[in-house]
Amino acid sequence: GPDGIEMDSENGLLVCHLGIGIWRFDNNMLPTHLIYSENPHHHHLANLCFGGSDGKDLYITESLSGDILKARLPVAGKKMFGLS
């Protein structure tokens, strides 16, 4: 089921769904993207955070292998409260 979540700068919600991938929902909660790994050893995507110089890199933890994966997104992550 669902695990880690993150918001993007367009108020979209990204949700890790173990065994499936990462869903992105827009601000109306309609699904817009499904991010997944084609590697059969990377199907337990558990948590995520935005990073990179422009905030558009999504770092993802894979809970079985311990690997950290990276996906490039068209929209940046939402800035966390108190951080500039």
C-alpha positions in Angstrom: 0.0 0.0 0.0 1.0 3.7 0.1 4.1 4.7 2.0 6.3 7.9 1.6 4.7 11.1 0.3 6.0 14.5 -1.0 4.5 17.6 -2.5 5.6 19.5 -5.6 5.6 23.2 -6.4 2.3 22.9 -8.3 0.6 21.4 -5.1 0.8 17.9 -6.7 1.1 15.0 -4.4 3.6 12.1 -5.0 2.9 8.9 -3.2 5.1 5.7 -3.1 3.0 2.6 -3.6 4.9 -0.5 -2.8 5.0 -3.0 -5.6 3.7 -0.5 -8.2 5.7 2.7 -8.2 5.2 6.4 -7.4 1.9 8.0 -8.3 1.7 11.8 -8.9 -1.7 13.4 -8.4 -2.5 16.9 -9.4 -4.1 19.4 -7.0 -7.6 17.9 -7.9 -6.2 14.5 -6.9 -6.3 13.2 -10.4 -3.4 10.9 -11.4 -1.0 12.5 -13.8 2.2 10.3 -13.7 3.3 6.8 -12.6 7.0 6.6 -12.0 8.5 3.1 -11.7 11.7 1.2 -12.3 12.0 -1.3 -15.1 14.6 -3.2 -12.9 12.7 -6.2 -11.3 14.8 -5.8 -8.2 13.5 -2.2 -7.7 9.8 -2.7 -7.0 9.6 -1.6 -3.3 9.9 2.1 -3.7 9.4 3.3 -0.2 10.3 6.9 0.3 11.2 10.0 -1.7 12.5 13.6 -1.6 13.2 16.3 -4.1 16.7 17.7 -4.6 19.2 18.9 -7.1 20.1 22.5 -8.0 16.6 23.3 -9.4 14.7 20.9 -7.2 13.5 18.7 -10.0 15.5 15.6 -9.1 13.4 13.0 -7.2 15.5 10.7 -5.0 13.8 7.4 -4.1 14.7 4.7 -1.6 14.2 1.1 -2.6 13.5 -0.8 0.6 14.6 -4.3 -0.4 17.9 -3.5 -2.0 18.7 -0.4 -0.1 19.4 1.4 -3.4 18.8 5.1 -3.9 17.3 5.8 -7.3 16.9 9.2 -9.1 14.2 10.4 -11.5 14.1 13.7 -13.3 10.7 15.5 -13.1 9.3 18.4 -15.1 8.2 20.2 -11.9 10.2 21.1 -8.7 9.4 20.0 -5.2 7.6 22.3 -2.8 9.9 24.2 -0.5 9.7 23.0 3.0 8.5 25.4 5.7 11.3 27.5 7.2 13.9 26.7 4.4 15.0 29.2 1.8 
